[in-house]
Amino acid sequence: MKNDKVIGVLLLVLAISTIVGMVIENATFWLIYNYITIVLSVIIGISLLKQK
């Protein structure tokens, strides 16, 4: 259950960051956002695969 809450919070943060990025429209923001999204996706994927 703990992993579900962490994943939910991370998805909420990504959604809010996307909205902020759409308002800011800055190339540097999107570059950082893309790298963070890739790292989070890998971490979340590994945690989901380790769940029983």
KAQUIHU-V479450 format. One line per field, one symbol per residue. ss: DSSP state (H for helix, E for strand, C for the rest). phi: phi as a letter, one per 40 degrees, with the letter a starting at -180 (. if undefined). burial: + if it has 16 or more other C-alpha atoms within 10 Angstrom, else -. A space follows every 10 residues. Layout:
ss=???
phi=???
burial=???
//
This chain:
ss=CHHHHHHHHH HHHHHHHHHH HHHHCCHHHH HHHHHHHHHH HHHHHHHHHH CC
phi=.ccccccccc cccccccccc ccccfbccdc ccdccccccc cccccccccc cb
burial=------+--+ ---+------ +--------+ --+------+ ---+------ --
//
